[in-house]
Amino acid sequence: MEKILEFFEMVRVRLSPWKRLEPVDSSKTFGEFLATRAAFIAQKTLYGYVKTRMGMKYPQMFEDDIFIESLNISKWQVYAACLSDLAIFMAAQVYARNRNPEEASAIADKHYTDCISDRFGDSEFTGDSQALIETFRNRLVLVDWNNAADTEGAFKESPKALVRWAPIDDSLKKYDREIVENSIRFQWQRVRSDFRKAFDADAFLADWHRLAA
């Protein structure tokens, strides 16, 4: 678990409110924004939910091998869902600029796939990376890009994944679902705002077309 926790800590430090918001003006910075913000939301909401539910027993649970294994599975799945939602939202902002759904799909696919390849190569991830990519591509086929460009239109998978994968007993989750899903929706507001402030669509598209040439 150390490597992913180190990555999450790096993300937490880099996303401190006192840090200057860097421009998103290239394919590289687009991918970096996607990877770090999705990780931040996954970490904050998953660990926050688990900690709240377990209360004083939370530190002790890290001595339980079964809990650690379950949390390990959870963090990857919630992270993948966060990447899926955010990649579509970010690509939808490109669509809002040029009204090209094929290009929006290609941008989302490229950057989601790169994030999965870069981050999910960790030995702690025991799932199927290719299956995550295929699931995302199947989702892309059905995306309504006008809806995805709006406030919450793209953010469908992360709330469901947080409830589904959190290592909490199902008998408790049924009472938590609405609160937990709303909590992650609330956290996405700042990310959407930051992206809109930082995104230079013209510079990004120039770089994207240069790389595609």
N, C-alpha and C positions, 0 to 999 in steps of 0.2 A: 504493500500500500504506500510505501514511502515516496515513490516516484510521482504518483498522481497527486499526493498531498503536497509535495514540493511544488508541483506545477500550480495547484490551486492557491498556495501561499504566494507564489510569484504573481499570479493574477490579482490576488487581493491587494498586494502592495502597489501594483501598477495601476489599479483602478481606484486608488485612493482619491477622494473628492478634491484633494489639494494638488493632484497631478493635472497638468495641462492636457486638454483634449487634443490629440494629434489628428491632423487631417487624413481623411480616407480618400486618397487621390490616385491610387494605383491598385493593380491586382494584388500585390503583396500586402499593402495596408488593409485592403478589403478583407483578405483572408485572416490577417492578424486580428482585426476587430471581431470578426466572426468567432474565431477560436477562443479568444480571451473572454469576451462578454458571455458567450454560451457557457463557458466553464464557470465564470463567476456566478451566474444565475443558478446553474446546477448545484454548485457547492452551497450557496447561501440558502436555497430553499430546501434541499434534501437534508443537509445537516441540521438546519433550523427546525424542520419538522420532527426529525428523529429526536433531537435534543429536547424539544418541548414535550413530546409524548413520553419520554423516558425519565425526565426530571432528574432527580438526584442519582439515579442508577446509571445515567448516561456514561460517565467515565469508566465505570466497572464493566460495561458491556464490551469494551475494547479488549478485555481479557477472555472473551467468549469467541472461540474459533468459528462457530457456526454463524454468529452475528457478524463477525468480520467478513466472512465469505459472502453473506447476504448483502452487506453494505457495499462490498466491492462490486458485485453484480449490479446493484442499484445505481451506483454513481456513474457507471459507464452508460447504462441505458437512459438515465435522465439526461446525461450530457449529450448523447446522440439525439434525443428528442429536442433538446434546446438548440442544437446545431441545425436540425431540420427546420424548425420554426424560424429561426433568425436568418438562415440562408435564404429562405423564400421571401421574408420581409425585405431584406437588403436588395435582393435581385428585383423585387417589385418596385423599388424606388428607381431602379434603372428603367424598368418598363414604363413607369410614370413619366420618364424623361423622353423616351424614344418610341414608345408604343410598339415594341417588337417582342412578342411573346417567345419566339424561338431563341432570341438572344438572351432574354431573361432566364429561360430554362437552362441554357448552356452555362451561364454565369453561376447560377445556383448549383448546378451539377458539379462543375469544376471545383468550386470552392468547398462545397460539402465533402466531396470525394477526397480532396487534398487534406482536409482536417481529419477525416477518418483515417486516412493512410498515415498521416504524421503523428497523431495522438494515440490512435488505437493499436499501434504496433507494440505497445507495452506488454510485457509478459504476463501482467496481472489481468489483462483482458482475455477472457477465455471464450468469448462469443465469436460469432462469424461476422467479420467486418464486411465481407462482400454481400451478405444478406442485408445488412444495414443500408448499404449503397443501393441495392436493388429495390428495397422498400422505399427509399427516398425517390428513386427514379419513377417508381409507380405512382408516388404521390404527385410528382411534377406533372405527369400527364393530365391530372385532374385539376390543377391549380387554376383558379379564377384570379388572374393577375390584377384586375381592378379591385377586387375584394382584398387581395393580399397586400395591396399598397395602402389600404386604410389602417386605422389604428390597431385593431386586434385581429384583422382578417387572417393573418398567417399563423397565429399562435394557438393552434388546435392540439398539437401533439404533446407539448411539454406539460400542461396541466394534468392530462390523463396519465402520462408516464410517471409523474411525481407520485400520484396516488397509487398507481399500480405497482411500482417497483420499490417504494419505500419499505424497509424491513420492519413493518408494523403489522400487527395481527389484523386480519380482515374484519374481525368483529368490531374493531375500533375505527378502522378506516371509513366505515359507512357513516359514522358520525362526523368525521373530519372532512369528507370530500369537498363540500362547498367552500369551507374556510381555506383548505389547502390549495385548491384550484384558484381561488381568488387571490391568494397570497402570491402565487407565481405570476399571475396576470398583472398584479400591481408592480412587481419588481421589473417587469418588462417595460414599463412606461419610461423609466429613466434611460434604458438602453435605446429605445426608439428615438427619444429626444436627442440623445448624444449622437446617434448616427446621422440624423437629419442635419444637425449642426455641423458635423465633421465632413459630411460627404460632398465631394466635388465631382459631380456626375460627368462633366465634360472631360476633366483630367483623367478620371477612371476609364471612361470609354476610349479615350485616345490611347491609353496604355493597353487596354484590353485588345483593341484592334491591332496595335503594333505587335503584341505577342502572338496574335492569331495569324498574322501575315506570314 
